[in-house]
């Protein structure tokens, strides 16, 4: 992800990050969508991504977002299996 000399992100790096987050969402939908639902997966990804909004160096934000969302979705799936 690119950062210009003043420390702000370039539009190209933001577009790439958004594309990468969509890829994360698609992967997590394939893994968890059938058990927790599409809306839940999307909300978890959005929430995880928002958690890292303040981070200036964006190199690992996509990876961290995916890990956090997957963790939350596993927890939800496990809770649902105990209820059922």
C-alpha positions in Angstrom: 0.0 0.0 0.0 1.4 3.3 -0.9 1.9 6.3 1.3 3.0 9.7 -0.2 5.7 11.9 1.3 3.2 13.6 3.7 2.1 10.3 5.0 -1.4 10.2 3.4 -2.5 7.2 1.4 -2.6 7.4 -2.4 -5.9 6.8 -4.2 -4.3 3.8 -5.9 -3.4 2.2 -2.6 -6.9 2.8 -1.2 -8.5 1.2 -4.3 -6.2 -1.8 -3.9 -7.1 -2.1 -0.2 -10.8 -2.0 -1.0 -10.4 -4.7 -3.7 -8.5 -6.8 -1.2 -11.2 -6.4 1.4 -13.8 -7.5 -1.1 -11.7 -10.6 -1.7 -11.5 -11.3 2.0 -15.3 -11.0 2.2 -15.7 -13.4 -0.7 -13.4 -16.0 1.0 -15.2 -15.7 4.3 -18.6 -15.9 2.6 -17.5 -19.2 1.0 -16.3 -20.5 4.4 -19.0 -19.1 6.8 -21.9 -17.8 4.7 -23.9 -21.0 4.7 -23.8 -21.3 8.5 -23.9 -17.7 9.8 -25.5 -16.0 6.8 -24.3 -13.5 4.2 -25.2 -10.4 6.2 -23.4 -11.6 9.3 -20.2 -12.2 7.3 -20.4 -8.8 5.7 -21.0 -7.1 9.1 -18.1 -9.0 10.6 -15.7 -7.9 7.8 -16.9 -4.3 8.1 -16.5 -4.3 11.8 -13.0 -5.9 11.6 -11.9 -3.4 8.9 -13.3 -0.4 10.9 -11.2 -1.6 13.9 -8.0 -0.8 11.9 -9.2 2.5 10.4 -6.9 4.6 12.6 -3.7 2.7 11.5 -1.5 4.9 9.3 0.8 2.1 8.0 -1.7 0.0 6.1 0.6 -2.9 5.0 -1.1 -5.6 7.1 -4.6 -4.2 7.5 -6.2 -6.6 5.0 -4.5 -9.6 6.7 -5.5 -8.4 10.2 -9.0 -7.7 9.0 -9.4 -11.2 7.6 -8.0 -12.8 10.8 -10.2 -10.8 13.1 -13.4 -11.4 11.1 -12.6 -15.1 10.7 -12.1 -15.4 14.5 -15.4 -13.6 15.1 -17.2 -15.7 12.6 -15.8 -19.0 14.1 -17.1 -17.8 17.5 -20.5 -17.1 16.1 -20.7 -20.4 14.3 -19.7 -22.2 17.4 -22.3 -20.4 19.5 -24.9 -21.2 16.9 -24.0 -24.9 17.0 -24.4 -25.0 20.8 -27.9 -23.4 20.5 -29.1 -25.8 17.8 
